[in-house]
Amino acid sequence: MTRPSRVVIDKQALQHNLQRVRELAPKSKIMAIVKADAYGHGLIRVAQTLHDADAFGVACLEEAEQLRAASIKNPIVLLEGPHKANDLSRIVELQLDIVIHNESQLQILEQANLDEPLQVWLKIDTGMHRLGFPVDKVNEALERLSNCSNVKPAPKLMTHFAVANDKNNPLTQQQLELFNQLSKNSEAEKTISNSAAIINYPETHVDWIRPGLMLYGVSPMKEGRADEHGLKPVMTLESELISIQQLSKNDTVGYGATWKCPEDMPVGVIAAGYGDGFPRHAKSGTPILVNDVRCSLIGRASMDMLTVDLRNQPEARIGDRVVLWGESLPIEEIAQYAETIPYELMCGVHKRLEFFEQD
């Protein structure tokens, strides 16, 4: 590929982050969340690198099919469960665990004629109010699952936290207490923790934990950076300078002429833009590394190009390396400037970019 924009995936950092999760919750099994193409890092690449994970969590049947086609043998949990009745035969064939979170799915399971029973996780809505059985329906759902011939003995239990990334919000403790109350008489395996809870709430480290964002070296906290939690960034989005202009005071830069040069100055053009996944709404001043020196985005991001203030790097030349996030430039910081979250940035990286693996 001739265009210099590319994504570098640090597989060693990925393995490091998995080990860091184990250090934080040594008694729990790990369900590594790899949905959405492993948060933009490459589903198969990540699963093969994290082969020591106890299971993988995916959002849809197609993701599970890709993993099995790549000879991934680890247990796979279908986090949204079956969407329609004819999904179940394929789920059996792929040997997947499924999450059951509503009455419709429960009926599909009860009415099916399957070759063998499935491992089921019952999802309980303790306060997220997205997916899950309401608390007053949990006992009935558990009883029906226990009596269903299509379900392996001892359905497992799960819930999902809404605000575990904010230690000052009492909702997490309320959710935990409600889940514990509902499951106190059950010997079923349980999972509660997402990445934020793994760090903030050690009391949620039950049979299973479900790390997602932290595996990719990004802080799951409301504020802060990954290195504060011993995590290493996995994805680096990088490119090169393809032009350098010597502009005069009061010259404007980019679409809409929104940025004006405060003095005579060098301005670089980078071969990357929102067509590659860089956020269009990133503000002027968003940091960019040019030869490892912090410079600033100026003007609006274009589809294929960004403009950068080179006053901090006056010796820069065409072809010099640029880092847009990742190595030495936390993605959390870029997300703040773009008024978004790191999840969206990583998942939005365009597949026209070439991906390189760093061992």
N, C-alpha and C positions, 0 to 999 in steps of 0.2 A: 504494500500500500504506500503510495507516494506522499499522502498527506501526513504531516508529522503528529497530529493529535493522536493520543493513544491512552490506554488504561493499563496500569501495571498492578498485578495482584500479587501480594507478598504472601506466599503460602506458609512461610515460616511464622509470620505474624499471626496467621489464622490458627495454626497449631498452638502457638503461645497463648492465644486468647482462650482456646478450649481448656488448656491446662490451668489458666487463671480461674476459669469457672470451677474447675474441679477443686482448686485450693479453697475457694470461697464456700463451696458446698460439698465437702468430701464424702458425705454419706448418701448423697442423692444421685440417682441416675439422670443422665442428660439427654433430653430430647432437643436436638439442635434444630432450630427453625430455619428452613431453607426455602421458604415460599418466595414468590416474586423473583424467580431466577437467583435465589440466594441474595436477596436485596441488591440485585444488579451485579453481583460478583461472578455469576456463572454457576448454575445449579449443579452440574456434573462435576465441575472443577472443585467446588467447595465440598460436596459430599465425599468425593474421593480423598480429599485432603483431611477431612474430619472423619475418617473411617473408624476412629475409636469412639465416636459418639454412640450412645446406647440406642438411639432411635433418631429418626428425622421427622420433622413436622412440615407438612405441605398444605397448601390451600385447596388444591384441586386435583382431580383424577389425572389430568394430563401431566402434571408435575411428577406424580408417583410413577406413571408409565415411563417417563424419561429416566427416572432413577433405576427402575428395574431393567430397562433396556440397556443401561450402562453397567449391569451386573452388580448393582448395589444390593447387598443382602441384608443390611440392617433393617430392623422393624421400621415401618413408615406409618405415621398417623395422619389420616385425612382430617384436617382440622375443621373443615366445614361440613364433613360428612357427605352422604349421598344426596344428590339434588333430585334424582328421580329413581323410580323402581329399577329400571334396567341398568343402573350403575352397579347394583349389588353383585351381579354375576362377575363383572370385571374386577370388582374389589376382592372377591373371593379368589379369583385367578391370580391376582397380584399379591395376595396374602397381606392385605392392609388392615391396620386398626382403623376404626372409624369413630368420630365424635357424633353423638346424637344430641341435638340441642332443641328440637321442637316436636310437637305432637305429630306432624305430618311424617317426619322421618321415622318416628316410632311405629306408626301404622304401616309404613312401607316395609319396615323390618319384620313386623309381626305377620304380614301377609305374604312374604316372599317364600319361595321354595328353593332353598340353597343347598348346594352339595356338601357344604360343611359350615359350622358356625363361625361367627366373627368375634374378634375381640372388640368390645365397645367401651368407649369412654362417655359417661354421662356428664354433660356440661350443665352447671348450675349458675343461674344468674343471681349473683350476690350484690349487685349494685352497678355493674357496667351498663346494663340495660341495652345490650346489643344482641348477643346470642345466649341461649341457655334457658332451661326450665325455671319458671318462677318458683320461689321457695315452697309455696303451698302445693306444688305439683310434683315435687321431687320424690317423695316416698312412693307415690303411685307409679311414677315412671320407673323407679328402681324395681318395684315389685313386678311390673310388666316385663321388664328386661330379664329379670331373674327367671320368669316363667316362659320366656321365649326360646324355642328350640334353635333359633338361628343365632343365638348369642352364647358365647362361651361363658362358663361360670365366673362369677365375681366380676361384674362390670366395674370399671375404674371410674374415679370421680375427678372432676376438674372444675375450676372457675378461672376468671380473668380479672385482674386488677385494672381499675380505671386511672388511678393517680399515684401509683407506687413511686413515680419519679419525683414526687413532692412529699418530703417527710413531714411537712407541717400540715398536711391535709388529713383530717381524721377519718376520711372515707375508707382508706385502706384497712385500718384497724377494725372498722365496722364490718367490712367485707370478710376479713379473716375470722372474726368472731362468729359471724353468721355461718360461714362454711364449716368451721369447727363444730358448731352446734348441730348442724345438719348431718355431719359425718362422724360424730363422736362414737356411735355404736357400730360403725362399719369397719371391717378389717380390709376393705378394698384398698388397692393402691390409689394414691392421690397425687395430683399436681396442682400447684397454685402459682409458683413464682415465674414471672417474666424477668427480663434482664434487670429492670429497676429494683424489683423485689429481691432478687438474688443479692444485690449490693446493700439495699437499705433495710431489709427485714429478714435476718437470719432465721427467725422463727417460722418462716414460710418454706424452709428447705425440707420438704417432706420427701416422699418416695421418689418423685420426679421433679425436675426443674426444666424450664423451657427458655433457655437463652436464645435471643435473636440478635438484636442490635449490637450487644457487647461482643459477640463473636467476631464482628467485622471491625472491631477496634474503634467503636464510637461510644461516647458516654450516653447512657440512657437517662441521665439525670436532667432535671429541669434546667439546671445551669451547670457549668463545669466542662472539663475535658477528659478524654479517655485516659490519658497518662496518669491522672489523679487516682485512677482505679487499677493501675498496673496493666492497662490494655494498650495494644499497638495497632496503628492504622493498617488496614489490609489493602485498601484501594488508593492508588494515586492517579489522579487525572493530570496529564502533562501534555505539553505541546512545545512549540518553538516560536521565536520571533521570525516573521516573514517579511517585515518591512520596518524601517525606522525613518520617521519624518522629523525634520528640524522646523518646528513651528514658532511663530512669533506671538508676542503678547497680544491677547484679545482674539486670537484665532479660535474658532469653535471646532469641536470634535464630535463626529458621529451623527447618527440620525437624530433629527429634532434640534440639533445644535444646542444640546442641553448643558454642555460643559465648555467653559472658556478658559484658555490658557492664561494664568496670572502673570506670566513672564515668558520670555523667549526660552524654549525648552525642547528636549527630545521626547518624542512620543513613539512608542512601539506598537506594532500590530501583531497580534497573536493568532495563529491558525486554530481557533476554537470559538464556539459560540453556542447559542441555545439549540442549534441543530445537533450539537454533540451532547447536550445535557447540562451545559452551564446555565444557571438561572438567569433568565432575561431581566428579572427585576432586581438583580444585584445592584446595589447602589455604587455610585462613584465613591472611591475610598476603600472598596473591598480589596483586601490584601491579595497580592499575587507575588509569587517568588520568581525572580529573574536571576538565574545563576546563584540561587540560594539567598538572594538579597530581597528584602521586602520592598515591593513597589505597590502602586495603587491602580486599580481599575479606574478609567475615566470614560465618561460618556456612556451611552446605552450599549448593551450587548447586542451584537448582530447575530444573524443565523450562523455564520461561519467565522466571524472575526470578533476579537476584543481589542480595545485600545488601552494602553498602559502608560502611565507616567514614569519616565525613565530618569528623572532627576536624581534618584537614589542610585542609579546604575548607569552613569553617563558613558561608560566604556562598553556597554552592551553592543553586540553585533548580530546581524541576521544569522539565524541558525542556533542562537543560544537557547538553552533549555528553560522552559517555564513550567512551574508547578501551580496548578489551579486549586487543588486540595490534596491532602494525603500526607506524604512525606514532609515533615517539618512545617506543615500548614494545616492545622486541624479543620476538618470538615464542619465541625460544630460552629466555628467562627464564620465560615462562609455562609452557612445557613442563617446565622443571625443577620448578616448584612443583606441577605435576600429575603428576610422575613418569612422563612420557611423552616423545615426540619431536615436533619441529615437523611432520614429515610427517603424523602422525596428526591433529594439530590442523587443518592446512590441508585435508586430504582429508575431514575430518569436518564441515566447515561445511555447514549444512543448506540445501537448495535452496529452502526456504520464504522465505529471506532475499532481499531485492532486491539485485542487484549493480549498482554504478555504476562507470563508467569515468572515470578522470581522465587526461587527455592531458598 
